[in-house]
């Protein structure tokens, strides 16, 4: 059998004909997951390594990122660390390799609502992010707007 014929490879536990317990699965063209399974879905602690080198390590529920987790972007070295729900980060930190980070709320995997930028030099800027669907492009791309509040150092 050629590699093109193998769509999914799973090695691990089974219960009542469904993936259960600890297992490893390759998703062709997406990446590899190693971790806990329940009722045939990723559920519990696990790590997904994507084909582009990105990594998510944390909690899963019903096949989606849910609970505490960390997503590392291989290309930039940036990280999302925080609380995930329904596959997306909803609260936490967006950390840059130089130590600067945004801490606050997220929507659509982007800052949304109250938060603060904390810079490597110790400065902090608090404010509020709003998201607007972009009219100048097709699809669901969003435009972010930042309103500053107070500055401190």
N, C-alpha and C positions, 0 to 999 in steps of 0.2 A: 504494500500500500504506500503510495507517495504521500509527502507531507501535505499536498493540496487536498487530499481526500480526508485527512484528519481535521475535523472542524473543532472538536473539543476533546481535551484529554483530562480526565479526572482520576486521581488516585487518593483513596481515603476511605473513611468509614461510611457505612450504609445502615439505614434503619427503615424497615417497611418499604423497601424499594426506593428510598430517597437519600440523598447525601446527608450525612449526619456525623457529628463529632468533628475530628480533625481531618482536614483534607487539603489537597493541592489541585488547582484547576488552571489550565491554560485556556484563555479565550483568544482564538486566532485573530490576529490583527489588533488586539486590545492590550493584552498583558497576562500576567500570572497572579493568581490569588493563592495565598497559603493562610489557613486559619480555621476558625470554627464554622460549622454548618449546622443548620437545623431545618427540618422539613424541606430539604433540597435547596435552601438558599443560604447565602453568606449571612451569618448571624452570630454575634459574640465578638471576640477579638480576632483581628486578622490583618494581613498586609497585602496590598495590591501594588505590584510593580508594573507600570505601563510601558508600552513599547518605546515611547519617547524618553524613557528614563525617569519620569515622575514617579513618586512613591506616596501612597497613603497608608498610614499605619494607625490603627485605632479600632473603634467599635463599629459594628454593623448591626442592622436590624432589617429583616425581611428583604435582604439582598442589596440594601443601600447603606451608605455611610450614615451613621446615626449614633450620637453620643460623643464622647471625647475622642479627638483624633488629631493627627498632624499630616498635612499634605505638603510635600516638598517638590518644588518645580526645578527639574534638573537643569534647564537652560539658563535660569537666572539665579538660582540658589535661594530664592524667596521661599517663605513658609507660611502656611495658614495653620495656626494652632488654636484649637478651641472646641466649641460645641457644634456638632453637625446634626442636621435633621433632614430627612427625605433626600439624602445624597449631597446636600450643600451646607457650607458653613453658615451659621446663623449668629454666632457670637464668638469673639476671641481676638487674636492678634494676627496681623499681616506683618511679618518680620522680613526686613531686608538684610542682606549679608553684612552691611556696614553697621548694623545695630539699631538703625532707625526702625520704628514700628508704629503701625496704627492699631489702636485698641478700641474696640467697640462692637457695634452691631453690624450685621451683614444681611444682604438680600441679593439673590441671584449671583452669589459668590463674589459680590463687590460690597464695599462699605455702604451702609445705609442707616441713617438715623444718627443718634448721638455717638460721639467717639472722640478720640484724641490722638494727635500725632506726637510721638515721643522721639526726639532726635538724639543721636549719639552724643552730642555735646551737652545734653541735659535739658535743653529747652523743650517746652511742651506747648502745643496749640490745641485748644478744645474747640469743638464745633459740631456741625450737623451736616450729614450728606443727604442729598436728595437724588433720586434716580428718575430719569425721563426716557421714554422710548425715543430713539433717534428717528427723526422724520427724513433725514437726508440719506439713509441707507435702508436697503431691504433686509428683512429678517427681524430678529428680536434684540439687536444690539442696543445697549443703553448708554446714556450720557450721564456722567456724574457731575454734580455741582456741590461745592463745599462752601459753607458759611462759617466763618470763624466766630468764636465766642471770646474767650479770654486767653491771654498769653501769660505764661509764667516761666520762671527759670530758677 
